[in-house]
Amino acid sequence: QKEVEQDPGPLSVPEGAIVSLNCTYSNSAFQYFMWYRQYSRKGPELLMYTYSSGNKEDGRFTAQVDKSSKYISLFIRDSQPSDSATYLCAMSRSGYQLIWGAGTKLIIKP
Amino acid sequence: EAGVVQSPRYKIIEKKQPVAFWCNPISGHNTLYWYLQNLGQGPELLIRYENEEAVDDSQLPKDRFSAERLKGVDSTLKIQPAELGDSAVYLCASSGPAGERYEQYFGPGTRLTVT
Protein backbone atom coordinates (compact mmCIF):
# COMPACT_ATOMS: atom_id res chain seq x y z
CA GLN A 1 0.00 0.00 0.00
CA LYS A 2 1.29 3.44 -0.94
CA GLU A 3 1.93 6.03 1.75
CA VAL A 4 -0.23 8.54 -0.13
CA GLU A 5 -3.33 7.56 -2.06
CA GLN A 6 -5.00 9.79 -4.64
CA ASP A 7 -7.73 8.95 -7.13
CA PRO A 8 -6.26 9.45 -10.62
CA GLY A 9 -9.62 10.47 -12.15
CA PRO A 10 -10.28 11.96 -14.57
CA LEU A 11 -12.74 14.19 -12.77
CA SER A 12 -14.92 16.14 -15.20
CA VAL A 13 -17.14 18.99 -13.97
CA PRO A 14 -18.95 21.91 -15.62
CA GLU A 15 -17.54 25.41 -15.46
CA GLY A 16 -18.54 27.23 -12.29
CA ALA A 17 -18.88 24.06 -10.18
CA ILE A 18 -17.16 23.50 -6.87
CA VAL A 19 -14.41 20.92 -7.18
CA SER A 20 -13.27 18.67 -4.36
CA LEU A 21 -9.96 16.84 -4.61
CA ASN A 22 -8.72 14.49 -1.91
CA CYS A 23 -5.79 12.43 -0.67
CA THR A 24 -5.43 9.94 2.13
CA TYR A 25 -2.20 8.98 3.80
CA SER A 26 -0.90 6.43 6.26
CA ASN A 27 2.10 8.11 7.92
CA SER A 28 1.02 10.05 11.00
CA ALA A 29 4.42 11.80 11.10
CA PHE A 30 3.61 13.99 8.10
CA GLN A 31 3.50 17.66 9.09
CA TYR A 32 3.73 19.47 5.76
CA PHE A 33 0.86 19.17 3.29
CA MET A 34 1.00 20.65 -0.19
CA TRP A 35 -1.09 20.81 -3.32
CA TYR A 36 0.70 21.22 -6.62
CA ARG A 37 -0.86 21.84 -10.02
CA GLN A 38 0.70 20.41 -13.16
CA TYR A 39 -0.27 21.39 -16.68
CA SER A 40 0.53 19.06 -19.56
CA ARG A 41 4.24 19.02 -20.41
CA LYS A 42 5.08 21.38 -17.54
CA GLY A 43 6.59 20.87 -14.12
CA PRO A 44 4.41 20.97 -10.99
CA GLU A 45 3.80 24.37 -9.35
CA LEU A 46 2.88 24.90 -5.71
CA LEU A 47 -0.74 25.98 -5.16
CA MET A 48 -1.35 25.63 -1.45
CA TYR A 49 0.67 24.74 1.63
CA THR A 50 -0.53 23.84 5.12
CA TYR A 51 1.56 23.04 8.15
CA SER A 52 -0.02 20.54 10.56
CA SER A 53 -3.83 20.72 10.72
CA GLY A 54 -6.46 23.21 9.74
CA ASN A 55 -7.78 25.13 6.79
CA LYS A 56 -6.16 27.63 4.49
CA GLU A 57 -7.83 29.81 1.90
CA ASP A 58 -6.33 31.61 -1.08
CA GLY A 59 -8.76 33.17 -3.51
CA ARG A 60 -10.86 30.41 -5.04
CA PHE A 61 -8.77 27.68 -3.42
CA THR A 62 -9.21 26.17 0.04
CA ALA A 63 -6.99 23.47 1.52
CA GLN A 64 -8.07 21.36 4.48
CA VAL A 65 -6.06 18.93 6.59
CA ASP A 66 -7.68 16.43 8.95
CA LYS A 67 -4.83 14.65 10.70
CA SER A 68 -7.14 12.53 12.84
CA SER A 69 -8.56 10.96 9.67
CA LYS A 70 -5.29 11.23 7.68
CA TYR A 71 -7.19 13.01 4.95
CA ILE A 72 -6.51 16.22 3.04
CA SER A 73 -8.69 18.10 0.60
CA LEU A 74 -8.45 20.88 -1.95
CA PHE A 75 -11.58 22.78 -2.90
CA ILE A 76 -11.83 24.97 -5.98
CA ARG A 77 -14.75 27.40 -6.14
CA ASP A 78 -16.14 28.85 -9.36
CA SER A 79 -14.02 26.49 -11.42
CA GLN A 80 -12.70 27.75 -14.75
CA PRO A 81 -11.52 25.92 -17.89
CA SER A 82 -8.03 27.20 -17.07
CA ASP A 83 -8.15 25.08 -13.89
CA SER A 84 -8.02 21.96 -16.07
CA ALA A 85 -4.80 20.24 -15.04
CA THR A 86 -3.48 17.43 -12.88
CA TYR A 87 -3.53 18.17 -9.16
CA LEU A 88 -0.91 16.42 -7.04
CA CYS A 89 -0.90 16.23 -3.29
CA ALA A 90 2.46 16.00 -1.53
CA MET A 91 3.38 15.48 2.10
CA SER A 92 6.48 15.50 4.21
CA ARG A 93 7.79 15.05 7.73
CA SER A 94 10.68 17.47 7.30
CA GLY A 95 9.60 19.66 4.42
CA TYR A 96 12.39 18.31 2.24
CA GLN A 97 11.53 14.78 1.22
CA LEU A 98 8.09 15.04 -0.35
CA ILE A 99 5.92 11.96 -0.74
CA TRP A 100 3.59 12.45 -3.67
CA GLY A 101 0.20 11.20 -4.67
CA ALA A 102 -0.31 9.98 -8.23
CA GLY A 103 -2.30 13.09 -9.15
CA THR A 104 -5.93 13.63 -10.13
CA LYS A 105 -6.64 14.81 -13.66
CA LEU A 106 -9.29 17.55 -13.55
CA ILE A 107 -11.29 18.63 -16.60
CA ILE A 108 -13.49 21.73 -16.45
CA LYS A 109 -16.02 21.74 -19.26
CA PRO A 110 -17.02 25.19 -20.64
CA GLU B 1 13.18 36.24 -12.20
CA ALA B 2 14.09 33.27 -14.39
CA GLY B 3 12.70 29.91 -13.39
CA VAL B 4 14.41 26.55 -13.29
CA VAL B 5 15.97 25.82 -16.67
CA GLN B 6 16.42 22.32 -18.01
CA SER B 7 17.86 20.98 -21.21
CA PRO B 8 17.29 19.22 -23.43
CA ARG B 9 13.48 19.19 -23.35
CA TYR B 10 13.27 15.94 -25.26
CA LYS B 11 15.76 13.13 -25.84
CA ILE B 12 15.43 9.87 -27.76
CA ILE B 13 18.21 7.33 -27.44
CA GLU B 14 18.75 3.63 -27.99
CA LYS B 15 19.15 1.34 -25.03
CA LYS B 16 22.67 0.96 -23.69
CA GLN B 17 23.56 4.49 -24.81
CA PRO B 18 24.54 7.19 -22.30
CA VAL B 19 22.47 10.32 -21.75
CA ALA B 20 22.88 13.48 -19.69
CA PHE B 21 20.44 16.09 -18.44
CA TRP B 22 21.33 19.60 -17.33
CA CYS B 23 19.64 21.87 -14.81
CA ASN B 24 20.14 25.49 -13.81
CA PRO B 25 18.18 26.30 -10.62
CA ILE B 26 16.71 29.61 -9.57
CA SER B 27 19.44 32.04 -8.60
CA GLY B 28 20.20 31.86 -4.89
CA HIS B 29 18.50 28.51 -4.32
CA ASN B 30 20.92 26.27 -2.45
CA THR B 31 18.75 23.15 -2.52
CA LEU B 32 18.42 21.25 -5.79
CA TYR B 33 16.40 18.12 -6.48
CA TRP B 34 16.25 15.63 -9.31
CA TYR B 35 13.02 13.70 -9.73
CA LEU B 36 11.76 11.04 -12.06
CA GLN B 37 8.10 11.12 -13.12
CA ASN B 38 6.38 8.28 -14.92
CA LEU B 39 3.12 8.81 -16.78
CA GLY B 40 0.20 9.01 -14.40
CA GLN B 41 2.42 9.08 -11.32
CA GLY B 42 3.77 11.65 -8.94
CA PRO B 43 7.45 12.62 -8.98
CA GLU B 44 9.92 10.30 -7.27
CA LEU B 45 13.01 11.81 -5.69
CA LEU B 46 16.32 10.63 -7.09
CA ILE B 47 18.73 12.97 -5.30
CA ARG B 48 18.80 16.15 -3.25
CA TYR B 49 21.71 18.58 -3.05
CA GLU B 50 22.49 21.19 -0.44
CA ASN B 51 24.99 23.37 -2.26
CA GLU B 52 27.58 20.93 -3.63
CA GLU B 53 26.76 18.10 -1.24
CA ALA B 54 24.42 15.26 -2.10
CA VAL B 55 22.52 14.92 1.19
CA ASP B 56 19.92 12.38 0.05
CA ASP B 57 20.76 9.98 -2.76
CA SER B 58 19.17 6.89 -1.25
CA GLN B 59 16.79 6.48 -4.21
CA LEU B 60 19.41 6.97 -6.92
CA PRO B 61 20.24 3.71 -8.77
CA LYS B 62 23.95 4.14 -8.45
CA ASP B 63 24.90 1.32 -10.78
CA ARG B 64 23.80 3.37 -13.78
CA PHE B 65 22.85 6.85 -12.54
CA SER B 66 25.21 9.57 -11.44
CA ALA B 67 24.81 13.24 -10.64
CA GLU B 68 26.99 16.18 -9.87
CA ARG B 69 26.57 19.77 -8.80
CA LEU B 70 29.88 21.47 -9.20
CA LYS B 71 30.20 24.90 -7.55
CA GLY B 72 26.76 24.45 -6.02
CA VAL B 73 24.84 25.92 -8.94
CA ASP B 74 24.19 23.93 -12.13
CA SER B 75 23.68 20.20 -11.96
CA THR B 76 23.96 17.29 -14.37
CA LEU B 77 22.24 13.93 -14.12
CA LYS B 78 23.68 11.09 -16.18
CA ILE B 79 22.46 7.62 -17.08
CA GLN B 80 24.92 5.07 -18.43
CA PRO B 81 23.86 2.73 -19.89
CA ALA B 82 20.21 3.59 -20.42
CA GLU B 83 17.56 0.87 -20.21
CA LEU B 84 14.06 0.73 -21.68
CA GLY B 85 12.58 1.24 -18.22
CA ASP B 86 14.35 4.58 -17.87
CA SER B 87 11.86 6.21 -20.25
CA ALA B 88 10.23 8.92 -18.16
CA VAL B 89 10.26 12.66 -17.50
CA TYR B 90 13.22 13.85 -15.47
CA LEU B 91 12.38 16.91 -13.42
CA CYS B 92 14.74 19.30 -11.71
CA ALA B 93 13.55 21.48 -8.85
CA SER B 94 15.07 23.97 -6.46
CA SER B 95 14.04 25.54 -3.19
CA GLY B 96 15.18 28.59 -1.28
CA PRO B 97 15.51 29.36 2.43
CA ALA B 98 15.13 26.47 4.87
CA GLY B 99 11.93 28.02 6.20
CA GLU B 100 10.37 27.64 2.76
CA ARG B 101 11.89 24.31 1.84
CA TYR B 102 8.47 22.80 1.15
CA GLU B 103 8.06 25.22 -1.78
CA GLN B 104 9.88 23.57 -4.61
CA TYR B 105 10.11 25.25 -8.01
CA PHE B 106 10.17 22.85 -10.91
CA GLY B 107 11.61 23.08 -14.38
CA PRO B 108 9.65 21.81 -17.40
CA GLY B 109 11.47 18.49 -17.36
CA THR B 110 13.34 16.39 -19.90
CA ARG B 111 11.24 13.73 -21.58
CA LEU B 112 13.46 10.71 -22.19
CA THR B 113 12.49 7.94 -24.58
CA VAL B 114 14.70 4.85 -24.68
CA THR B 115 14.13 2.60 -27.72
Boltz contact constraints between the chains, C-beta under 6 A:
constraints:
  - contact:
      token1: [A, 32]
      token2: [B, 102]
      max_distance: 6.0
  - contact:
      token1: [A, 34]
      token2: [B, 102]
      max_distance: 6.0
  - contact:
      token1: [A, 42]
      token2: [B, 108]
      max_distance: 6.0
  - contact:
      token1: [A, 43]
      token2: [B, 91]
      max_distance: 6.0
  - contact:
      token1: [A, 43]
      token2: [B, 106]
      max_distance: 6.0
  - contact:
      token1: [A, 43]
      token2: [B, 107]
      max_distance: 6.0
  - contact:
      token1: [A, 43]
      token2: [B, 108]
      max_distance: 6.0
  - contact:
      token1: [A, 43]
      token2: [B, 109]
      max_distance: 6.0
  - contact:
      token1: [A, 44]
      token2: [B, 106]
      max_distance: 6.0
  - contact:
      token1: [A, 46]
      token2: [B, 103]
      max_distance: 6.0
  - contact:
      token1: [A, 49]
      token2: [B, 102]
      max_distance: 6.0
  - contact:
      token1: [A, 88]
      token2: [B, 42]
      max_distance: 6.0
  - contact:
      token1: [A, 95]
      token2: [B, 101]
      max_distance: 6.0
  - contact:
      token1: [A, 95]
      token2: [B, 102]
      max_distance: 6.0
  - contact:
      token1: [A, 96]
      token2: [B, 101]
      max_distance: 6.0
  - contact:
      token1: [A, 100]
      token2: [B, 42]
      max_distance: 6.0
  - contact:
      token1: [A, 100]
      token2: [B, 43]
      max_distance: 6.0
  - contact:
      token1: [A, 101]
      token2: [B, 42]
      max_distance: 6.0
  - contact:
      token1: [A, 102]
      token2: [B, 41]
      max_distance: 6.0
  - contact:
      token1: [A, 102]
      token2: [B, 42]
      max_distance: 6.0
  - contact:
      token1: [A, 103]
      token2: [B, 42]
      max_distance: 6.0
